[in-house]
């Protein structure tokens, strides 16, 4: 519902205080009631719940950097110089990729504001003209689970008993054997697994449907093992992977990304290896394919990436090869080596 403008002068005074304001004298309810809400309209227009959650988090990040409350929706009333200052502040606080995502969310809100008639196209163009594209890069996030760690992890999960053990093995089998993202595992329906083809049908990123072939017999076995238990559980729930605690199993409660993250940390701790995230399983899946000699174009298709450049960023082999190459070179500075022995 579009709010009525009830307090324009007070609102403009609030906005005019600029980004250096530490607090506002106006309550949040008054601020929210002064303009139509372009933030809600922008988020409602996004296709998937995952996109809405990502962009909502980005807008809250921008609001905090600007000194506003998380619920702030008055972005169309900021001046171009304030957006420039906000961009600078974001770049001081966050990685370049995070800043770019945050600016993309702000651009979406401002474009929605133009479509709603809150600002003119000229105002929109001035507000999004916040300077040149950010330069800079950071080391890739996440890590690759090494083969020796994988052996330890496999041995640990093999000892896990009951429905919980089968659930953990099934989830890891889907992520490490098929490269599924955490939210894709959570969203698998009961009919997703094809035992004959050892494949999973899913709706992935960008609302794209795909059939994913599991990499190995062992990965397929973990999913099949869970499926036997799952079919004896709540039949009305549509999800393939559900919670196994009695009260939640009875409701057929689906897994969440938070649960997946906690599960990965828990099994890493139990196995005595370094922590890893659900997405590290996907990185490991991609890197293991490349290490096995599968060409980049094929790995790109298996990973369901639109660009081979995205696939290449997941490759964790380069750091290992660089370290090995550096060790092959003779020591340039060696105060504790042969020169000391010569004395």
N, C-alpha and C positions, 0 to 999 in steps of 0.2 A: 504493500500500500504506500502511495506517495504522500509524504507528510506535507502539511501546509506551512508556508513561510509565515512564521508568527513573530519573529524577533530578529529581523534582518540587521538592524543597526547594532544591536548587541553582538550578533554573530560576527559581523564585519570587524567590530572592535576586537573581538576574540582572535580572529584570524590575523588582524593587523599587528598583533603582538609579536608575530614571527616565530621562527624556530628556536630562538633563545629563551623563550618563556619556559620557566620551570613548572608552573602550575597555572590553572585557570580559575578565575573567580566564578565562572558559570558552571552549573552542574551539567553532567553529561546528558541528562534528559533534555535540557534546554538546547544544547548544541545539536542533538540529533533531530530536534523538531523544527529546525530553522530551514532546512532544505529537503527536496526530494532525496531519496537515498540511492545514489548511483552505485555504491558498493554492493548492496544486496542485489540490485538489478544486474550488475556485472557478474557476480558469482552465480546467480540463478541461470545466466545464459551459457555457462560452461557445460560441456557435455557430460563429464563423468564426476562422480563424488570425489575421486582421487584428485582431479584437477581443481575442484572447488576447495578441497582441504589445503592443497599446496598454495594456491593463490591467496586464500584467506590468511594463512600463516605469513605469507610475504607482505600482505597489507598491514598486518599487525606489527611486523618487523619495521616497516616504514614508519608507522605511527609512533612507535617507541623511539626510533631514531630522531623523529621530529619533535618529540616531547609531548605528544598527544596520548590520549587513552587508546587502548587496543580497539575500541568500538568506533573510533573517529571515522566520519564519513564525509567530511567537508573538503575533500581534495580539490574539487573544481574551483573553490574560492581562493586557493593559494596563488601567490604571484609567481611569475617565471623565475625571479631571483631566489625565491624560497625553494623551488624545486631544484635549482642549481646547488643551493646550499645543502639540501637534503641528499643529493647525489654524492656530494663531497663527503658528507658525514657517513653515509653508508659505506663508501669506499675505505674509510678509515677503520670501520668496525668489522667488515666482512670480506670474504673472498670474492674475487671478480665474478665468478659464476653466480654467487648468491646475490650480488648487487644487480647483475643483469636480469635475474629472475624477478627481483623486487621491482625494478624499473618497468619490466614488462607488465606486472600486475597494475602498477600505477597508470601506465599508458592505457591499459584496458579500461580502468575506471574512468579516466578522462574521456576516452572515446565514447563510452556509454553515456557520460554526462552530456556530450555534444548531441548524441542521438536523442536524449531525453529533453533537449532544448534548454538545459541548465546553462550551458556556455555556448558561445558561437564557435564556428570552425576556426576563426582567426585566434580566439583565445586558446582553443585546443592546440593549434600549431605552435603558439608561443610557449605554452606550458610544457610540451614534450620536447622542445628544443633545448635540452639540458646538457649539451656539449658533445664532444666526440665520443666514439665508442671506447669503452674501457679497454685499456691494454694491460697485459700482465697475465700470468698463469701461476698455478700452484701444482705441486706434485699430485698425482692421481690419488683420490681417496680410496680407502679400503685396502685390502690385502689379498694375497693369494695363499690358499691353504696348501702347504707343501706336502709332497707325497708321504714323507715320514709322519707328518701330523695326521694325514688322512688315514694312515694305517692305524694309528693310535685311536683316532676318533671312531673308526669302523669297529675296532675291538671293543671299545667302551659301549657303543650303542647296541652291539650284539648281545651284551649282557643285560640290557635293560628289559625287564619283564612286564607282562601284562599289557593292557590296552594302551597305556601311556608309552611304553617302549615301542609298540607297533606304530603308534601315531608319530613319534619322533622319527623313526626310521623311514616311514612313508613320506613325511615332509622333506627330510633331507634327500631322499631318493629323487623326489620331483625337482628339487632345486639343484642338486649336484649332478643328477643324471639327465635333466632336461633343460637346465638353465632358467627355470621359472623364477619370476619375481615373487616376492613375498605376497603381495596383494593378489597375484594370479593363483597362487596355491590356495589362499583363503577363499577365492571365488569359484573354485572348481565345483561342479555339480556332480551328483552321484553317478550320472551316466557318462561322465567325462572320460573315464578310463576304458580303453579297448584292449582286453587281454590278448586277443589274437594278434593285433598289430603292435602291442606294447607301446601304446601312444596315449596322449592326453589331448582332449579337445578343450580349448579355453578361449576366453575373450580377454585379450591383453591390452597393452598400452595403446592409447588412441582408439579404443573401442573396436579393435580389430580381432576378428576370430581367426584362430590358427589351430593346427594339429601339430603337436610336438612329439617327436619320436624320442623315447627314452634311450639313453646312450648305451646301456649295458643290461645284461640279464639280471644282474644283482639289483640295479635300480628298479627294474620292472618288478622284481620279486618283492621289494619292500612295499611298493604300492599295492600289489596283489595281496600280500599278507594283511595289510590294513583293510583292504576292501572286504575280505572275508568277515572280519570283525565288524566293520561298518554296516554290512547288510543285516546283521543281527541286532542293530541298534534302532533308534527312532526312525521308522520308515517315512514319516511325513516330512522330515527335514530334507531340503534339496541338496545340502552340501556334502561333498565327498569327505572332507576332513572336518570333524567336529570335536568339541571339547569332550573329555572322557570322565570328568568328575560326575558323580551320579546325578546330582540335580541339574547340571548343565547338559549332560548327555541326554537326559530325559526330555529336555527342551530342544535338543538338536542344535545347540548354539554353535554358530560358525566360529572359526578361528579369526583372530585379528592380527594385524601386522605387529602390534605390540607384543602379543603372545609369541609370535614367531621370533622376534628379537630376543625376548627373554629365554626362549627355548634354546637358541643358538648359544647365548652366554652360559646357560646352565650346563649344556653338554660339553662345551669347551672347558669349563671349570672342572667338570667331572672327569674328563679325559686328561686333564693336566696339560692342555695346549693353550696357546695364546688365544684371547677372545676373537671371535669372528661374528660378522653380521649376516643376515640372510642374503644381502646383496654380494657379500664376499663369496658365497656359494656360486652365484652367477659368474663372478669374475674368475673363479677357479674352473668352472665349466668351460668358459671361453678359452682361458689360457691352456688348459689340458688338451683341447682340440688343436690349437695352434702348435703346441709342443709335439703332438702326434703327427704333424705334417699335413694336416688338413689346410687347404688353401683359404686365404682370407675371405674370398667371395662366398665360399660355402659356409664358413663359420658365421659370416654376416647373416646368411639366410637362416641358419639354425638358431642364432641369437635373436632373430626377428628385428634387426636393426635396419633403418632406412638408409644409413650411410656406413660405408666401410670405415670411415674415420672414427665413428663412434665405437665400432668393434675394436679398432686398433688401440683405443684408449684403455680398453679393458685388459690388454695384453700385459702381463706382469713379467714376461721373460727378460725384457731389456735390462732391468736392474741387475739380475743375476749374471747376464752376459757381460755387462759393463764391469762388474766387480771382478769376474774371472779374468777379463782382459787387463785390468789394472794390476792384478797380482802377477801376471806373466811378465810385466815390464821389470827391468832391473831397478834396484833401489837407487834413488838419486841422493837421498839424505839418509845416512845410516850410521849414526854416532855410536851405536852399540854392536855393530857388526864386524866386518873384516878389518876395518881400519883400527879398531880397538885391539883385535887379536894380534895384529902386526906388531903392536908395541910390546 
